Amino acid sequence: MPRPLRSDNLQGTLDLLVLKTLAARGALHGYAISTHIQQVSDDFLRVEEGSLYPALHRIEGLGWISSEWSTSSTNRRVKLYSLTAAGRRQFEIEQKRWDELTLAVKKVLECYG
C-alpha cells in the first residue's frame, strides 16, 4: 500500500528534479541545473536560487550528491554537483514515491467522472 502524502512532498519534488537532472546530464553547476529543469519543462518549472541552493546543500549533506570547485568555460569559478551512488538509490525511491503520488491524485481527480 502506498504511503500517505507528507508535508515535505513539494520539497521532495525538487529533490527528484535535481537528482534526475544530475543522473541524466552528469556533473553540473547550480545555474545549469536550474536552466535544464526550466528548459525541459518548457518554461513551466522555474527553480529560483533561494530554493535551489538550500536544496543542493541539504541533499549534499544527506550524501546524495557531492560537489567540487571547478572553472567554467568562461573562466569563472563554479561548484559542480554530481550524483553519488547513494543519490542514485535515492533517485529510485523518489521516482517511486512520485509515481505513487501522481496515481493517487489521478484517482481523486477521476472520481465520479
C-alpha positions in Angstrom: 0.0 0.0 0.0 1.4 3.5 -0.9 2.5 5.8 1.9 0.3 8.8 2.6 1.2 12.3 1.4 3.6 14.0 3.7 4.1 17.7 4.2 7.6 17.5 2.6 6.4 16.2 -0.8 7.0 19.6 -2.5 10.5 19.7 -1.2 10.8 16.0 -2.3 9.7 17.1 -5.8 12.7 19.5 -6.1 15.0 16.7 -4.8 13.6 14.4 -7.5 14.1 17.0 -10.2 17.7 17.7 -9.1 18.6 14.0 -8.8 17.0 13.3 -12.2 18.9 16.2 -13.8 22.2 15.1 -12.5 21.5 11.4 -13.4 20.7 12.4 -17.0 23.3 15.2 -17.5 26.2 14.4 -15.2 28.1 17.0 -13.2 26.5 20.5 -13.4 26.7 23.8 -11.5 23.6 25.2 -9.9 22.6 27.6 -12.7 22.9 24.8 -15.3 20.6 22.5 -13.1 18.0 25.3 -12.9 18.2 26.1 -16.6 17.9 22.4 -17.5 14.7 22.0 -15.4 13.2 25.1 -16.9 14.1 24.2 -20.5 12.9 20.6 -20.3 9.6 21.7 -18.7 9.0 24.2 -21.5 9.5 27.1 -19.0 6.7 25.8 -16.8 9.0 25.0 -13.8 11.4 27.7 -12.6 13.7 26.9 -9.8 14.8 30.1 -8.0 18.2 30.4 -6.4 16.5 30.8 -3.0 15.1 27.3 -3.3 17.8 25.5 -5.4 20.9 26.3 -3.3 19.5 25.3 0.1 18.2 22.1 -1.5 21.6 21.4 -3.0 23.3 21.9 0.3 20.7 19.8 2.1 20.9 16.9 -0.2 24.7 17.1 -0.3 24.6 16.8 3.5 22.5 13.6 3.0 25.2 12.2 0.8 23.1 12.0 -2.3 25.3 14.4 -4.3 28.9 15.6 -4.0 30.4 18.8 -5.1 33.8 20.2 -6.2 35.0 23.5 -7.3 36.0 23.9 -11.0 36.5 26.6 -13.6 33.8 27.2 -16.3 34.3 27.7 -20.0 34.1 31.5 -19.3 36.9 31.2 -16.7 34.6 31.6 -13.7 34.8 29.6 -10.6 31.8 27.2 -10.3 30.7 24.5 -7.9 29.9 21.3 -9.8 27.4 18.9 -8.3 27.5 15.1 -9.1 25.2 12.3 -8.2 26.6 9.7 -5.7 25.8 6.0 -5.5 23.5 6.8 -2.6 21.9 9.5 -4.7 21.2 7.0 -7.5 19.5 4.8 -5.0 17.5 7.7 -3.6 16.5 8.8 -7.1 14.8 5.4 -7.5 13.0 5.8 -4.2 11.9 9.4 -5.0 10.7 8.3 -8.5 8.6 5.5 -7.0 7.1 8.0 -4.5 6.3 10.4 -7.3 4.6 7.7 -9.3 2.5 6.7 -6.2 1.6 10.4 -5.5 0.5 11.1 -9.1 -1.5 7.9 -9.3 -3.3 8.8 -6.0 -4.1 12.4 -7.3 -5.3 10.9 -10.6 -7.7 8.6 -8.8 -9.2 11.5 -6.9 -9.5 13.7 -10.0 -11.2 10.9 -11.9 -13.6 10.0 -9.1 -17.2 10.5 -10.2 -16.1 11.3 -13.8 
